[in-house]
């Protein structure tokens, strides 16, 4: 229907020429109607509205070929139909034709400026969020024996730590430790709770530089979200605490459905932890 290159697609220059035809047709038809009335061909210039109608069809055709669809431009033939062709009590005036011509000219400019480039596809999930979900999936088989009550206490401890409620962190972590069934859950979970509890106790007393003496061993590595060579770890204490928080969040997410909404709402807390390691864990 419209000019196309040999490849079957309109070039940028051809598309701009077609867009230029929109005001030419609409305003040109307006002027032609006035000329026809003065020449005595028609009695009323307002009856010659075909320039606006054809301009609307052209604009819709161009919009259809854009990488992003503009619903307003696509609907201009329908607007022209109801404004100019469908019989109404009051027929369209020259002023209405002039306003319509100005409107579709503005639409043509908007179409070129805003809908000529493909929309950048949004990733379904952020890279670090994807990393977190893959980690949760990886450890799922190992923590199925954590009870709901224990998992609830773990969720409460993690969220309380986020908000700086350190006395509550100590209480919740201690209760979760008491609920752990030895031999049914990997020992790494008890270590993570102790690490978080000790850090909360230190922060409660403003001992900012103090961390838990508990550490993860090589046997714990398969259950941790971060496994970096020692030379890439800037602060071993922070690194250990981060791993503890990530593990506790993941276990709570898996085993405490009642806390699922709260954990989802505050997921940015653990995502920010992972962001600090993006350069080391994300594929380049």
Long-range contacts (C-beta under 8 A, 24 or more apart in sequence): 1-61, 2-58, 2-61, 2-62, 2-65, 10-65, 15-62, 15-65, 15-112, 15-116, 16-112, 18-58, 18-62, 19-59, 19-62, 19-108, 19-109, 19-111, 19-112, 21-55, 21-58, 22-55, 22-58, 22-59, 22-62, 22-104, 22-105, 22-108, 23-55, 23-101, 23-104, 23-105, 23-108, 25-51, 25-52, 25-54, 25-55, 25-58, 26-51, 26-52, 26-55, 26-100, 26-101, 26-104, 26-105, 27-51, 27-98, 27-101, 27-105, 29-54, 29-55, 29-97, 29-101, 30-94, 30-97, 30-98, 30-101, 33-94, 33-97, 34-94, 45-94, 46-91, 46-92, 46-93, 46-94, 46-97, 47-91, 49-84, 49-92, 49-97, 51-101, 52-80, 52-84, 52-97, 52-100, 52-101, 52-104, 53-77, 53-80, 53-84, 53-85, 55-101, 55-104, 56-80, 56-104, 59-104, 59-107, 59-108, 59-111, 62-108, 62-111, 63-111, 63-115, 66-111, 66-115, 66-116, 67-115, 67-116, 67-117, 67-118, 67-119, 68-114, 68-115, 68-116, 68-117, 68-118, 68-119, 69-115, 70-107, 70-110, 70-111, 70-114, 70-115, 72-107, 73-107, 73-108, 73-110, 73-111, 73-115, 76-104, 76-107, 126-271, 127-278, 127-282, 128-271, 128-274, 128-275, 128-278, 128-282, 129-267, 129-271, 131-225, 131-274, 131-281, 131-282, 132-225, 132-246, 132-250, 132-267, 132-270, 132-271, 132-274, 135-225, 135-246, 135-250, 136-250, 136-253, 136-254, 139-223, 139-247, 139-250, 139-251, 139-254, 140-254, 142-186, 142-223, 143-185, 143-186, 143-189, 143-251, 143-254, 143-255, 144-254, 144-255, 145-181, 145-184, 145-185, 146-180, 146-185, 146-189, 146-251, 146-254, 146-255, 147-179, 147-181, 147-255, 148-255, 148-256, 148-257, 148-258, 149-179, 150-176, 150-179, 150-180, 150-255, 151-251, 151-252, 151-254, 151-255, 151-256, 151-259, 152-252, 152-256, 152-258, 152-259, 153-179, 154-193, 154-248, 154-251, 154-252, 154-255, 154-256, 155-252, 155-253, 155-256, 155-259, 155-262, 155-263, 156-259, 157-193, 157-196, 157-197, 157-248, 158-196, 158-245, 158-248, 158-249, 158-252, 158-263, 158-269, 159-259, 159-262, 159-263, 159-266, 160-200, 161-196, 161-199, 161-200, 161-245, 162-266, 162-269, 164-203, 166-200, 166-201, 166-203, 166-204, 167-200, 167-204, 169-196, 169-197, 169-200, 170-197, 170-200, 170-201, 170-204, 173-197, 173-200, 186-220, 186-223, 187-220, 188-216, 188-219, 188-220, 188-223, 188-224, 188-247, 189-223, 189-247, 189-248, 189-251, 191-215, 191-216, 191-220, 191-244, 192-243, 192-244, 192-245, 192-247, 192-248, 193-244, 193-248, 195-240, 195-241, 195-244, 196-241, 196-244, 196-245, 196-248, 199-241, 211-237, 211-240, 211-241, 212-240, 212-241, 215-240, 216-240, 216-243, 216-244, 223-247, 225-250, 225-274, 226-277, 226-281, 228-277, 228-280, 228-281, 232-280, 242-273, 242-276, 242-277, 245-270, 245-273, 246-270, 246-273, 246-274
